[in-house]
Amino acid sequence: MNEYHYSVKELAKIWGLSQAKVRRMLRNEPGVLRFGMEKKGHKREYVTLRIPASVAERVYRRCMCRGLPRGGNKEDAA
């Protein structure tokens, strides 16, 4: 399967968010690939995230649609 994998930097630019915010959003998201050394004791964590396009789309829908009223129609909220 050839699915594009985004970097944190790419998604931050596309979504208009900081890289730190994108990392926090995706930290424990299923399907995100993690490369590097995990945190051990008091040492800093060095991890590179790669996010499949399908995971990025799922997270975007979930996070960006929170503000919509149920049913997705603005007139329903009035």
PDB file of N, H, CA, C and O in Angstrom:
ATOM      1  N   MET A   1       0.843  -1.184   0.000  1.00  0.00           N
ATOM      2  CA  MET A   1       0.000   0.000   0.000  1.00  0.00           C
ATOM      3  C   MET A   1       0.887   1.246   0.000  1.00  0.00           C
ATOM      4  O   MET A   1       1.756   1.385   0.861  1.00  0.00           O
ATOM      5  N   ASN A   2       0.681   2.124  -0.928  1.00  0.00           N
ATOM      6  H   ASN A   2      -0.025   2.011  -1.627  1.00  0.00           H
ATOM      7  CA  ASN A   2       1.471   3.341  -1.043  1.00  0.00           C
ATOM      8  C   ASN A   2       0.647   4.540  -0.593  1.00  0.00           C
ATOM      9  O   ASN A   2      -0.017   5.191  -1.400  1.00  0.00           O
ATOM     10  N   GLU A   3       0.698   4.816   0.687  1.00  0.00           N
ATOM     11  H   GLU A   3       1.237   4.286   1.342  1.00  0.00           H
ATOM     12  CA  GLU A   3      -0.022   5.946   1.239  1.00  0.00           C
ATOM     13  C   GLU A   3       1.003   7.010   1.636  1.00  0.00           C
ATOM     14  O   GLU A   3       2.038   6.693   2.221  1.00  0.00           O
ATOM     15  N   TYR A   4       0.715   8.251   1.321  1.00  0.00           N
ATOM     16  H   TYR A   4      -0.126   8.509   0.846  1.00  0.00           H
ATOM     17  CA  TYR A   4       1.631   9.332   1.673  1.00  0.00           C
ATOM     18  C   TYR A   4       1.673   9.497   3.189  1.00  0.00           C
ATOM     19  O   TYR A   4       0.648   9.395   3.863  1.00  0.00           O
ATOM     20  N   HIS A   5       2.864   9.753   3.716  1.00  0.00           N
ATOM     21  H   HIS A   5       3.697   9.836   3.168  1.00  0.00           H
ATOM     22  CA  HIS A   5       3.057   9.980   5.145  1.00  0.00           C
ATOM     23  C   HIS A   5       3.563  11.412   5.347  1.00  0.00           C
ATOM     24  O   HIS A   5       4.611  11.786   4.820  1.00  0.00           O
ATOM     25  N   TYR A   6       2.815  12.203   6.111  1.00  0.00           N
ATOM     26  H   TYR A   6       1.964  11.899   6.539  1.00  0.00           H
ATOM     27  CA  TYR A   6       3.173  13.593   6.390  1.00  0.00           C
ATOM     28  C   TYR A   6       4.161  13.686   7.543  1.00  0.00           C
ATOM     29  O   TYR A   6       4.197  12.829   8.426  1.00  0.00           O
ATOM     30  N   SER A   7       4.955  14.739   7.515  1.00  0.00           N
ATOM     31  H   SER A   7       4.926  15.435   6.798  1.00  0.00           H
ATOM     32  CA  SER A   7       5.771  15.078   8.680  1.00  0.00           C
ATOM     33  C   SER A   7       4.947  16.034   9.546  1.00  0.00           C
ATOM     34  O   SER A   7       3.943  16.587   9.096  1.00  0.00           O
ATOM     35  N   VAL A   8       5.381  16.217  10.775  1.00  0.00           N
ATOM     36  H   VAL A   8       6.196  15.768  11.140  1.00  0.00           H
ATOM     37  CA  VAL A   8       4.705  17.157  11.670  1.00  0.00           C
ATOM     38  C   VAL A   8       4.767  18.563  11.075  1.00  0.00           C
ATOM     39  O   VAL A   8       3.787  19.307  11.124  1.00  0.00           O
ATOM     40  N   LYS A   9       5.915  18.919  10.516  1.00  0.00           N
ATOM     41  H   LYS A   9       6.710  18.314  10.476  1.00  0.00           H
ATOM     42  CA  LYS A   9       6.100  20.244   9.928  1.00  0.00           C
ATOM     43  C   LYS A   9       5.110  20.495   8.781  1.00  0.00           C
ATOM     44  O   LYS A   9       4.538  21.580   8.675  1.00  0.00           O
ATOM     45  N   GLU A  10       4.914  19.487   7.928  1.00  0.00           N
ATOM     46  H   GLU A  10       5.379  18.605   8.014  1.00  0.00           H
ATOM     47  CA  GLU A  10       3.984  19.629   6.806  1.00  0.00           C
ATOM     48  C   GLU A  10       2.558  19.849   7.301  1.00  0.00           C
ATOM     49  O   GLU A  10       1.866  20.746   6.821  1.00  0.00           O
ATOM     50  N   LEU A  11       2.112  19.032   8.262  1.00  0.00           N
ATOM     51  H   LEU A  11       2.674  18.302   8.653  1.00  0.00           H
ATOM     52  CA  LEU A  11       0.749  19.175   8.765  1.00  0.00           C
ATOM     53  C   LEU A  11       0.553  20.496   9.494  1.00  0.00           C
ATOM     54  O   LEU A  11      -0.512  21.106   9.398  1.00  0.00           O
ATOM     55  N   ALA A  12       1.564  20.938  10.218  1.00  0.00           N
ATOM     56  H   ALA A  12       2.429  20.442  10.297  1.00  0.00           H
ATOM     57  CA  ALA A  12       1.467  22.222  10.913  1.00  0.00           C
ATOM     58  C   ALA A  12       1.234  23.351   9.908  1.00  0.00           C
ATOM     59  O   ALA A  12       0.421  24.244  10.145  1.00  0.00           O
ATOM     60  N   LYS A  13       1.944  23.305   8.800  1.00  0.00           N
ATOM     61  H   LYS A  13       2.605  22.579   8.607  1.00  0.00           H
ATOM     62  CA  LYS A  13       1.790  24.332   7.771  1.00  0.00           C
ATOM     63  C   LYS A  13       0.416  24.247   7.107  1.00  0.00           C
ATOM     64  O   LYS A  13      -0.244  25.267   6.910  1.00  0.00           O
ATOM     65  N   ILE A  14      -0.014  23.039   6.763  1.00  0.00           N
ATOM     66  H   ILE A  14       0.522  22.209   6.923  1.00  0.00           H
ATOM     67  CA  ILE A  14      -1.300  22.837   6.103  1.00  0.00           C
ATOM     68  C   ILE A  14      -2.459  23.262   7.001  1.00  0.00           C
ATOM     69  O   ILE A  14      -3.394  23.925   6.552  1.00  0.00           O
ATOM     70  N   TRP A  15      -2.389  22.875   8.270  1.00  0.00           N
ATOM     71  H   TRP A  15      -1.630  22.336   8.635  1.00  0.00           H
ATOM     72  CA  TRP A  15      -3.478  23.148   9.212  1.00  0.00           C
ATOM     73  C   TRP A  15      -3.386  24.519   9.864  1.00  0.00           C
ATOM     74  O   TRP A  15      -4.328  24.944  10.533  1.00  0.00           O
ATOM     75  N   GLY A  16      -2.274  25.219   9.683  1.00  0.00           N
ATOM     76  H   GLY A  16      -1.509  24.874   9.139  1.00  0.00           H
ATOM     77  CA  GLY A  16      -2.120  26.540  10.285  1.00  0.00           C
ATOM     78  C   GLY A  16      -1.940  26.482  11.799  1.00  0.00           C
ATOM     79  O   GLY A  16      -2.413  27.359  12.522  1.00  0.00           O
ATOM     80  N   LEU A  17      -1.257  25.448  12.271  1.00  0.00           N
ATOM     81  H   LEU A  17      -0.873  24.736  11.684  1.00  0.00           H
ATOM     82  CA  LEU A  17      -1.006  25.266  13.701  1.00  0.00           C
ATOM     83  C   LEU A  17       0.498  25.201  13.949  1.00  0.00           C
ATOM     84  O   LEU A  17       1.283  25.060  13.011  1.00  0.00           O
ATOM     85  N   SER A  18       0.887  25.303  15.200  1.00  0.00           N
ATOM     86  H   SER A  18       0.249  25.418  15.962  1.00  0.00           H
ATOM     87  CA  SER A  18       2.300  25.149  15.534  1.00  0.00           C
ATOM     88  C   SER A  18       2.674  23.666  15.481  1.00  0.00           C
ATOM     89  O   SER A  18       1.816  22.792  15.605  1.00  0.00           O
ATOM     90  N   GLN A  19       3.958  23.400  15.297  1.00  0.00           N
ATOM     91  H   GLN A  19       4.656  24.110  15.197  1.00  0.00           H
ATOM     92  CA  GLN A  19       4.431  22.017  15.297  1.00  0.00           C
ATOM     93  C   GLN A  19       4.188  21.367  16.658  1.00  0.00           C
ATOM     94  O   GLN A  19       3.872  20.179  16.733  1.00  0.00           O
ATOM     95  N   ALA A  20       4.336  22.141  17.729  1.00  0.00           N
ATOM     96  H   ALA A  20       4.593  23.106  17.668  1.00  0.00           H
ATOM     97  CA  ALA A  20       4.111  21.600  19.082  1.00  0.00           C
ATOM     98  C   ALA A  20       2.655  21.156  19.250  1.00  0.00           C
ATOM     99  O   ALA A  20       2.391  20.108  19.839  1.00  0.00           O
ATOM    100  N   LYS A  21       1.720  21.943  18.739  1.00  0.00           N
ATOM    101  H   LYS A  21       1.934  22.795  18.260  1.00  0.00           H
ATOM    102  CA  LYS A  21       0.294  21.601  18.839  1.00  0.00           C
ATOM    103  C   LYS A  21      -0.002  20.324  18.051  1.00  0.00           C
ATOM    104  O   LYS A  21      -0.719  19.448  18.533  1.00  0.00           O
ATOM    105  N   VAL A  22       0.547  20.220  16.851  1.00  0.00           N
ATOM    106  H   VAL A  22       1.130  20.932  16.460  1.00  0.00           H
ATOM    107  CA  VAL A  22       0.325  19.034  16.019  1.00  0.00           C
ATOM    108  C   VAL A  22       0.905  17.798  16.711  1.00  0.00           C
ATOM    109  O   VAL A  22       0.276  16.739  16.714  1.00  0.00           O
ATOM    110  N   ARG A  23       2.091  17.925  17.292  1.00  0.00           N
ATOM    111  H   ARG A  23       2.602  18.784  17.290  1.00  0.00           H
ATOM    112  CA  ARG A  23       2.695  16.801  18.028  1.00  0.00           C
ATOM    113  C   ARG A  23       1.796  16.346  19.172  1.00  0.00           C
ATOM    114  O   ARG A  23       1.590  15.149  19.373  1.00  0.00           O
ATOM    115  N   ARG A  24       1.260  17.316  19.924  1.00  0.00           N
ATOM    116  H   ARG A  24       1.427  18.289  19.761  1.00  0.00           H
ATOM    117  CA  ARG A  24       0.371  16.961  21.038  1.00  0.00           C
ATOM    118  C   ARG A  24      -0.897  16.267  20.532  1.00  0.00           C
ATOM    119  O   ARG A  24      -1.363  15.309  21.147  1.00  0.00           O
ATOM    120  N   MET A  25      -1.451  16.741  19.424  1.00  0.00           N
ATOM    121  H   MET A  25      -1.072  17.519  18.924  1.00  0.00           H
ATOM    122  CA  MET A  25      -2.669  16.152  18.867  1.00  0.00           C
ATOM    123  C   MET A  25      -2.447  14.705  18.432  1.00  0.00           C
ATOM    124  O   MET A  25      -3.343  13.869  18.552  1.00  0.00           O
ATOM    125  N   LEU A  26      -1.241  14.416  17.925  1.00  0.00           N
ATOM    126  H   LEU A  26      -0.513  15.096  17.828  1.00  0.00           H
ATOM    127  CA  LEU A  26      -0.968  13.115  17.325  1.00  0.00           C
ATOM    128  C   LEU A  26      -0.178  12.170  18.219  1.00  0.00           C
ATOM    129  O   LEU A  26       0.083  11.029  17.839  1.00  0.00           O
ATOM    130  N   ARG A  27       0.203  12.635  19.399  1.00  0.00           N
ATOM    131  H   ARG A  27      -0.009  13.562  19.707  1.00  0.00           H
ATOM    132  CA  ARG A  27       1.097  11.878  20.288  1.00  0.00           C
ATOM    133  C   ARG A  27       0.653  10.435  20.502  1.00  0.00           C
ATOM    134  O   ARG A  27       1.471   9.523  20.387  1.00  0.00           O
ATOM    135  N   ASN A  28      -0.605  10.208  20.806  1.00  0.00           N
ATOM    136  H   ASN A  28      -1.270  10.949  20.899  1.00  0.00           H
ATOM    137  CA  ASN A  28      -1.096   8.857  21.100  1.00  0.00           C
ATOM    138  C   ASN A  28      -2.106   8.360  20.076  1.00  0.00           C
ATOM    139  O   ASN A  28      -2.881   7.446  20.358  1.00  0.00           O
ATOM    140  N   GLU A  29      -2.102   8.949  18.904  1.00  0.00           N
ATOM    141  H   GLU A  29      -1.472   9.691  18.675  1.00  0.00           H
ATOM    142  CA  GLU A  29      -3.075   8.590  17.867  1.00  0.00           C
ATOM    143  C   GLU A  29      -2.702   7.250  17.218  1.00  0.00           C
ATOM    144  O   GLU A  29      -1.567   7.072  16.776  1.00  0.00           O
ATOM    145  N   PRO A  30      -3.648   6.315  17.160  1.00  0.00           N
ATOM    146  CA  PRO A  30      -3.377   5.032  16.499  1.00  0.00           C
ATOM    147  C   PRO A  30      -3.026   5.233  15.023  1.00  0.00           C
ATOM    148  O   PRO A  30      -3.659   6.029  14.330  1.00  0.00           O
ATOM    149  N   GLY A  31      -2.022   4.513  14.557  1.00  0.00           N
ATOM    150  H   GLY A  31      -1.507   3.866  15.121  1.00  0.00           H
ATOM    151  CA  GLY A  31      -1.624   4.562  13.156  1.00  0.00           C
ATOM    152  C   GLY A  31      -0.449   5.485  12.873  1.00  0.00           C
ATOM    153  O   GLY A  31       0.138   5.415  11.793  1.00  0.00           O
ATOM    154  N   VAL A  32      -0.093   6.348  13.820  1.00  0.00           N
ATOM    155  H   VAL A  32      -0.569   6.405  14.697  1.00  0.00           H
ATOM    156  CA  VAL A  32       1.041   7.249  13.635  1.00  0.00           C
ATOM    157  C   VAL A  32       2.327   6.459  13.845  1.00  0.00           C
ATOM    158  O   VAL A  32       2.462   5.727  14.826  1.00  0.00           O
ATOM    159  N   LEU A  33       3.266   6.611  12.923  1.00  0.00           N
ATOM    160  H   LEU A  33       3.157   7.206  12.127  1.00  0.00           H
ATOM    161  CA  LEU A  33       4.543   5.908  13.025  1.00  0.00           C
ATOM    162  C   LEU A  33       5.508   6.735  13.861  1.00  0.00           C
ATOM    163  O   LEU A  33       5.633   7.944  13.663  1.00  0.00           O
ATOM    164  N   ARG A  34       6.187   6.082  14.793  1.00  0.00           N
ATOM    165  H   ARG A  34       6.086   5.101  14.953  1.00  0.00           H
ATOM    166  CA  ARG A  34       7.146   6.739  15.685  1.00  0.00           C
ATOM    167  C   ARG A  34       8.524   6.123  15.474  1.00  0.00           C
ATOM    168  O   ARG A  34       8.696   4.907  15.559  1.00  0.00           O
ATOM    169  N   PHE A  35       9.508   6.989  15.195  1.00  0.00           N
ATOM    170  H   PHE A  35       9.368   7.977  15.125  1.00  0.00           H
ATOM    171  CA  PHE A  35      10.886   6.551  15.010  1.00  0.00           C
ATOM    172  C   PHE A  35      11.766   7.295  16.003  1.00  0.00           C
ATOM    173  O   PHE A  35      11.594   8.496  16.210  1.00  0.00           O
ATOM    174  N   GLY A  36      12.703   6.591  16.613  1.00  0.00           N
ATOM    175  H   GLY A  36      12.843   5.615  16.444  1.00  0.00           H
ATOM    176  CA  GLY A  36      13.641   7.248  17.506  1.00  0.00           C
ATOM    177  C   GLY A  36      13.673   6.624  18.875  1.00  0.00           C
ATOM    178  O   GLY A  36      13.171   5.523  19.099  1.00  0.00           O
ATOM    179  N   MET A  37      14.282   7.363  19.790  1.00  0.00           N
ATOM    180  H   MET A  37      14.690   8.257  19.608  1.00  0.00           H
ATOM    181  CA  MET A  37      14.461   6.875  21.152  1.00  0.00           C
ATOM    182  C   MET A  37      13.358   7.405  22.057  1.00  0.00           C
ATOM    183  O   MET A  37      13.088   8.605  22.095  1.00  0.00           O
ATOM    184  N   GLU A  38      12.726   6.490  22.784  1.00  0.00           N
ATOM    185  H   GLU A  38      12.945   5.515  22.753  1.00  0.00           H
ATOM    186  CA  GLU A  38      11.710   6.878  23.752  1.00  0.00           C
ATOM    187  C   GLU A  38      12.365   7.493  24.977  1.00  0.00           C
ATOM    188  O   GLU A  38      13.550   7.274  25.228  1.00  0.00           O
ATOM    189  N   LYS A  39      11.615   8.246  25.723  1.00  0.00           N
ATOM    190  H   LYS A  39      10.652   8.425  25.518  1.00  0.00           H
ATOM    191  CA  LYS A  39      12.106   8.883  26.942  1.00  0.00           C
ATOM    192  C   LYS A  39      12.469   7.833  27.986  1.00  0.00           C
ATOM    193  O   LYS A  39      11.689   6.924  28.268  1.00  0.00           O
ATOM    194  N   LYS A  40      13.647   7.971  28.545  1.00  0.00           N
ATOM    195  H   LYS A  40      14.281   8.710  28.315  1.00  0.00           H
ATOM    196  CA  LYS A  40      14.096   7.054  29.596  1.00  0.00           C
ATOM    197  C   LYS A  40      14.547   7.888  30.777  1.00  0.00           C
ATOM    198  O   LYS A  40      15.527   8.627  30.685  1.00  0.00           O
ATOM    199  N   GLY A  41      13.844   7.773  31.874  1.00  0.00           N
ATOM    200  H   GLY A  41      13.048   7.173  31.949  1.00  0.00           H
ATOM    201  CA  GLY A  41      14.200   8.546  33.061  1.00  0.00           C
ATOM    202  C   GLY A  41      13.980  10.023  32.842  1.00  0.00           C
ATOM    203  O   GLY A  41      12.888  10.445  32.459  1.00  0.00           O
ATOM    204  N   HIS A  42      15.003  10.807  33.081  1.00  0.00           N
ATOM    205  H   HIS A  42      15.890  10.464  33.392  1.00  0.00           H
ATOM    206  CA  HIS A  42      14.891  12.263  32.958  1.00  0.00           C
ATOM    207  C   HIS A  42      15.402  12.792  31.623  1.00  0.00           C
ATOM    208  O   HIS A  42      15.433  14.004  31.414  1.00  0.00           O
ATOM    209  N   LYS A  43      15.800  11.906  30.724  1.00  0.00           N
ATOM    210  H   LYS A  43      15.775  10.921  30.895  1.00  0.00           H
ATOM    211  CA  LYS A  43      16.340  12.343  29.436  1.00  0.00           C
ATOM    212  C   LYS A  43      15.221  12.797  28.496  1.00  0.00           C
ATOM    213  O   LYS A  43      14.071  12.372  28.614  1.00  0.00           O
ATOM    214  N   ARG A  44      15.589  13.662  27.574  1.00  0.00           N
ATOM    215  H   ARG A  44      16.523  14.007  27.479  1.00  0.00           H
ATOM    216  CA  ARG A  44      14.663  14.182  26.579  1.00  0.00           C
ATOM    217  C   ARG A  44      14.304  13.089  25.576  1.00  0.00           C
ATOM    218  O   ARG A  44      15.126  12.232  25.254  1.00  0.00           O
ATOM    219  N   GLU A  45      13.067  13.132  25.089  1.00  0.00           N
ATOM    220  H   GLU A  45      12.399  13.829  25.350  1.00  0.00           H
ATOM    221  CA  GLU A  45      12.588  12.172  24.103  1.00  0.00           C
ATOM    222  C   GLU A  45      12.946  12.666  22.697  1.00  0.00           C
ATOM    223  O   GLU A  45      12.668  13.814  22.349  1.00  0.00           O
ATOM    224  N   TYR A  46      13.560  11.798  21.896  1.00  0.00           N
ATOM    225  H   TYR A  46      13.785  10.865  22.179  1.00  0.00           H
ATOM    226  CA  TYR A  46      13.879  12.122  20.505  1.00  0.00           C
ATOM    227  C   TYR A  46      13.086  11.184  19.613  1.00  0.00           C
ATOM    228  O   TYR A  46      13.492  10.046  19.378  1.00  0.00           O
ATOM    229  N   VAL A  47      11.952  11.666  19.117  1.00  0.00           N
ATOM    230  H   VAL A  47      11.622  12.591  19.308  1.00  0.00           H
ATOM    231  CA  VAL A  47      11.069  10.830  18.320  1.00  0.00           C
ATOM    232  C   VAL A  47      10.620  11.612  17.087  1.00  0.00           C
ATOM    233  O   VAL A  47      10.228  12.775  17.181  1.00  0.00           O
ATOM    234  N   THR A  48      10.685  10.957  15.939  1.00  0.00           N
ATOM    235  H   THR A  48      11.003  10.012  15.862  1.00  0.00           H
ATOM    236  CA  THR A  48      10.172  11.519  14.694  1.00  0.00           C
ATOM    237  C   THR A  48       8.834  10.867  14.416  1.00  0.00           C
ATOM    238  O   THR A  48       8.706   9.645  14.485  1.00  0.00           O
ATOM    239  N   LEU A  49       7.832  11.681  14.100  1.00  0.00           N
ATOM    240  H   LEU A  49       7.936  12.674  14.044  1.00  0.00           H
ATOM    241  CA  LEU A  49       6.507  11.154  13.770  1.00  0.00           C
ATOM    242  C   LEU A  49       6.291  11.231  12.269  1.00  0.00           C
ATOM    243  O   LEU A  49       6.667  12.208  11.622  1.00  0.00           O
ATOM    244  N   ARG A  50       5.687  10.199  11.730  1.00  0.00           N
ATOM    245  H   ARG A  50       5.381   9.405  12.255  1.00  0.00           H
ATOM    246  CA  ARG A  50       5.225  10.187  10.341  1.00  0.00           C
ATOM    247  C   ARG A  50       3.750   9.804  10.382  1.00  0.00           C
ATOM    248  O   ARG A  50       3.374   8.791  10.972  1.00  0.00           O
ATOM    249  N   ILE A  51       2.922  10.628   9.746  1.00  0.00           N
ATOM    250  H   ILE A  51       3.228  11.451   9.266  1.00  0.00           H
ATOM    251  CA  ILE A  51       1.481  10.481   9.859  1.00  0.00           C
ATOM    252  C   ILE A  51       0.896  10.097   8.504  1.00  0.00           C
ATOM    253  O   ILE A  51       0.966  10.877   7.555  1.00  0.00           O
ATOM    254  N   PRO A  52       0.313   8.887   8.408  1.00  0.00           N
ATOM    255  CA  PRO A  52      -0.325   8.489   7.160  1.00  0.00           C
ATOM    256  C   PRO A  52      -1.456   9.453   6.803  1.00  0.00           C
ATOM    257  O   PRO A  52      -2.098  10.013   7.692  1.00  0.00           O
ATOM    258  N   ALA A  53      -1.699   9.645   5.527  1.00  0.00           N
ATOM    259  H   ALA A  53      -1.179   9.190   4.805  1.00  0.00           H
ATOM    260  CA  ALA A  53      -2.735  10.565   5.065  1.00  0.00           C
ATOM    261  C   ALA A  53      -4.098  10.221   5.658  1.00  0.00           C
ATOM    262  O   ALA A  53      -4.862  11.119   6.011  1.00  0.00           O
ATOM    263  N   SER A  54      -4.410   8.941   5.770  1.00  0.00           N
ATOM    264  H   SER A  54      -3.790   8.211   5.483  1.00  0.00           H
ATOM    265  CA  SER A  54      -5.711   8.540   6.316  1.00  0.00           C
ATOM    266  C   SER A  54      -5.844   8.935   7.786  1.00  0.00           C
ATOM    267  O   SER A  54      -6.929   9.318   8.224  1.00  0.00           O
ATOM    268  N   VAL A  55      -4.763   8.848   8.546  1.00  0.00           N
ATOM    269  H   VAL A  55      -3.881   8.537   8.190  1.00  0.00           H
ATOM    270  CA  VAL A  55      -4.784   9.245   9.958  1.00  0.00           C
ATOM    271  C   VAL A  55      -4.914  10.764  10.055  1.00  0.00           C
ATOM    272  O   VAL A  55      -5.679  11.268  10.877  1.00  0.00           O
ATOM    273  N   ALA A  56      -4.177  11.492   9.227  1.00  0.00           N
ATOM    274  H   ALA A  56      -3.555  11.083   8.560  1.00  0.00           H
ATOM    275  CA  ALA A  56      -4.249  12.950   9.225  1.00  0.00           C
ATOM    276  C   ALA A  56      -5.675  13.417   8.920  1.00  0.00           C
ATOM    277  O   ALA A  56      -6.177  14.348   9.549  1.00  0.00           O
ATOM    278  N   GLU A  57      -6.312  12.772   7.964  1.00  0.00           N
ATOM    279  H   GLU A  57      -5.904  12.016   7.453  1.00  0.00           H
ATOM    280  CA  GLU A  57      -7.688  13.137   7.596  1.00  0.00           C
ATOM    281  C   GLU A  57      -8.649  12.859   8.747  1.00  0.00           C
ATOM    282  O   GLU A  57      -9.525  13.675   9.035  1.00  0.00           O
ATOM    283  N   ARG A  58      -8.494  11.719   9.401  1.00  0.00           N
ATOM    284  H   ARG A  58      -7.783  11.056   9.168  1.00  0.00           H
ATOM    285  CA  ARG A  58      -9.352  11.351  10.534  1.00  0.00           C
ATOM    286  C   ARG A  58      -9.213  12.357  11.685  1.00  0.00           C
ATOM    287  O   ARG A  58     -10.211  12.802  12.252  1.00  0.00           O
ATOM    288  N   VAL A  59      -7.984  12.703  12.017  1.00  0.00           N
ATOM    289  H   VAL A  59      -7.173  12.341  11.556  1.00  0.00           H
ATOM    290  CA  VAL A  59      -7.744  13.648  13.109  1.00  0.00           C
ATOM    291  C   VAL A  59      -8.276  15.027  12.740  1.00  0.00           C
ATOM    292  O   VAL A  59      -8.877  15.703  13.574  1.00  0.00           O
ATOM    293  N   TYR A  60      -8.063  15.444  11.508  1.00  0.00           N
ATOM    294  H   TYR A  60      -7.575  14.894  10.830  1.00  0.00           H
ATOM    295  CA  TYR A  60      -8.535  16.752  11.062  1.00  0.00           C
ATOM    296  C   TYR A  60     -10.054  16.839  11.179  1.00  0.00           C
ATOM    297  O   TYR A  60     -10.586  17.817  11.704  1.00  0.00           O
ATOM    298  N   ARG A  61     -10.742  15.824  10.693  1.00  0.00           N
ATOM    299  H   ARG A  61     -10.310  15.029  10.267  1.00  0.00           H
ATOM    300  CA  ARG A  61     -12.213  15.815  10.776  1.00  0.00           C
ATOM    301  C   ARG A  61     -12.685  15.868  12.220  1.00  0.00           C
ATOM    302  O   ARG A  61     -13.587  16.631  12.565  1.00  0.00           O
ATOM    303  N   ARG A  62     -12.068  15.052  13.052  1.00  0.00           N
ATOM    304  H   ARG A  62     -11.335  14.433  12.771  1.00  0.00           H
ATOM    305  CA  ARG A  62     -12.483  14.979  14.459  1.00  0.00           C
ATOM    306  C   ARG A  62     -12.244  16.308  15.183  1.00  0.00           C
ATOM    307  O   ARG A  62     -13.107  16.776  15.924  1.00  0.00           O
ATOM    308  N   CYS A  63     -11.095  16.902  14.972  1.00  0.00           N
ATOM    309  H   CYS A  63     -10.393  16.522  14.369  1.00  0.00           H
ATOM    310  CA  CYS A  63     -10.734  18.117  15.704  1.00  0.00           C
ATOM    311  C   CYS A  63     -11.374  19.374  15.127  1.00  0.00           C
ATOM    312  O   CYS A  63     -11.761  20.268  15.880  1.00  0.00           O
ATOM    313  N   MET A  64     -11.488  19.455  13.831  1.00  0.00           N
ATOM    314  H   MET A  64     -11.173  18.729  13.219  1.00  0.00           H
ATOM    315  CA  MET A  64     -11.998  20.671  13.213  1.00  0.00           C
ATOM    316  C   MET A  64     -13.524  20.719  13.173  1.00  0.00           C
ATOM    317  O   MET A  64     -14.097  21.785  12.944  1.00  0.00           O
ATOM    318  N   CYS A  65     -14.186  19.596  13.390  1.00  0.00           N
ATOM    319  H   CYS A  65     -13.721  18.731  13.575  1.00  0.00           H
ATOM    320  CA  CYS A  65     -15.648  19.571  13.333  1.00  0.00           C
ATOM    321  C   CYS A  65     -16.280  19.678  14.718  1.00  0.00           C
ATOM    322  O   CYS A  65     -17.503  19.626  14.840  1.00  0.00           O
ATOM    323  N   ARG A  66     -15.468  19.827  15.762  1.00  0.00           N
ATOM    324  H   ARG A  66     -14.473  19.869  15.663  1.00  0.00           H
ATOM    325  CA  ARG A  66     -16.006  19.931  17.130  1.00  0.00           C
ATOM    326  C   ARG A  66     -16.931  21.118  17.301  1.00  0.00           C
ATOM    327  O   ARG A  66     -17.904  21.041  18.052  1.00  0.00           O
ATOM    328  N   GLY A  67     -16.645  22.217  16.615  1.00  0.00           N
ATOM    329  H   GLY A  67     -15.855  22.280  16.005  1.00  0.00           H
ATOM    330  CA  GLY A  67     -17.418  23.437  16.795  1.00  0.00           C
ATOM    331  C   GLY A  67     -18.753  23.457  16.068  1.00  0.00           C
ATOM    332  O   GLY A  67     -19.565  24.351  16.302  1.00  0.00           O
ATOM    333  N   LEU A  68     -18.994  22.491  15.194  1.00  0.00           N
ATOM    334  H   LEU A  68     -18.334  21.764  15.004  1.00  0.00           H
ATOM    335  CA  LEU A  68     -20.244  22.478  14.432  1.00  0.00           C
ATOM    336  C   LEU A  68     -21.390  21.955  15.289  1.00  0.00           C
ATOM    337  O   LEU A  68     -21.197  21.044  16.093  1.00  0.00           O
ATOM    338  N   PRO A  69     -22.580  22.524  15.124  1.00  0.00           N
ATOM    339  CA  PRO A  69     -23.733  21.992  15.851  1.00  0.00           C
ATOM    340  C   PRO A  69     -24.088  20.605  15.349  1.00  0.00           C
ATOM    341  O   PRO A  69     -23.720  20.240  14.233  1.00  0.00           O
ATOM    342  N   ARG A  70     -24.781  19.844  16.138  1.00  0.00           N
ATOM    343  H   ARG A  70     -25.080  20.140  17.045  1.00  0.00           H
ATOM    344  CA  ARG A  70     -25.192  18.489  15.730  1.00  0.00           C
ATOM    345  C   ARG A  70     -26.000  18.595  14.444  1.00  0.00           C
ATOM    346  O   ARG A  70     -26.858  19.469  14.323  1.00  0.00           O
ATOM    347  N   GLY A  71     -25.742  17.733  13.502  1.00  0.00           N
ATOM    348  H   GLY A  71     -25.045  17.023  13.599  1.00  0.00           H
ATOM    349  CA  GLY A  71     -26.419  17.783  12.212  1.00  0.00           C
ATOM    350  C   GLY A  71     -25.620  18.555  11.180  1.00  0.00           C
ATOM    351  O   GLY A  71     -25.886  18.444   9.984  1.00  0.00           O
ATOM    352  N   GLY A  72     -24.641  19.339  11.625  1.00  0.00           N
ATOM    353  H   GLY A  72     -24.425  19.429  12.597  1.00  0.00           H
ATOM    354  CA  GLY A  72     -23.747  20.024  10.705  1.00  0.00           C
ATOM    355  C   GLY A  72     -24.339  21.226  10.012  1.00  0.00           C
ATOM    356  O   GLY A  72     -23.717  21.760   9.094  1.00  0.00           O
ATOM    357  N   ASN A  73     -25.533  21.682  10.417  1.00  0.00           N
ATOM    358  H   ASN A  73     -26.038  21.249  11.163  1.00  0.00           H
ATOM    359  CA  ASN A  73     -26.189  22.795   9.768  1.00  0.00           C
ATOM    360  C   ASN A  73     -26.217  23.982  10.726  1.00  0.00           C
ATOM    361  O   ASN A  73     -26.743  23.871  11.834  1.00  0.00           O
ATOM    362  N   LYS A  74     -25.656  25.118  10.309  1.00  0.00           N
ATOM    363  H   LYS A  74     -25.228  25.208   9.409  1.00  0.00           H
ATOM    364  CA  LYS A  74     -25.573  26.277  11.184  1.00  0.00           C
ATOM    365  C   LYS A  74     -26.945  26.793  11.587  1.00  0.00           C
ATOM    366  O   LYS A  74     -27.105  27.339  12.679  1.00  0.00           O
ATOM    367  N   GLU A  75     -27.934  26.628  10.721  1.00  0.00           N
ATOM    368  H   GLU A  75     -27.804  26.184   9.835  1.00  0.00           H
ATOM    369  CA  GLU A  75     -29.277  27.122  11.028  1.00  0.00           C
ATOM    370  C   GLU A  75     -29.912  26.337  12.173  1.00  0.00           C
ATOM    371  O   GLU A  75     -30.798  26.856  12.851  1.00  0.00           O
ATOM    372  N   ASP A  76     -29.470  25.078  12.406  1.00  0.00           N
ATOM    373  H   ASP A  76     -28.750  24.656  11.855  1.00  0.00           H
ATOM    374  CA  ASP A  76     -29.995  24.280  13.487  1.00  0.00           C
ATOM    375  C   ASP A  76     -29.650  24.883  14.848  1.00  0.00           C
ATOM    376  O   ASP A  76     -30.369  24.673  15.826  1.00  0.00           O
ATOM    377  N   ALA A  77     -28.538  25.639  14.907  1.00  0.00           N
ATOM    378  H   ALA A  77     -27.955  25.810  14.113  1.00  0.00           H
ATOM    379  CA  ALA A  77     -28.065  26.187  16.174  1.00  0.00           C
ATOM    380  C   ALA A  77     -28.874  27.425  16.596  1.00  0.00           C
ATOM    381  O   ALA A  77     -28.875  27.793  17.770  1.00  0.00           O
ATOM    382  N   ALA A  78     -29.547  28.053  15.656  1.00  0.00           N
ATOM    383  H   ALA A  78     -29.546  27.754  14.702  1.00  0.00           H
ATOM    384  CA  ALA A  78     -30.292  29.284  15.946  1.00  0.00           C
ATOM    385  C   ALA A  78     -31.633  29.064  16.568  1.00  0.00           C
ATOM    386  O   ALA A  78     -32.346  30.026  16.854  1.00  0.00           O
TER     387      ALA A  78
END
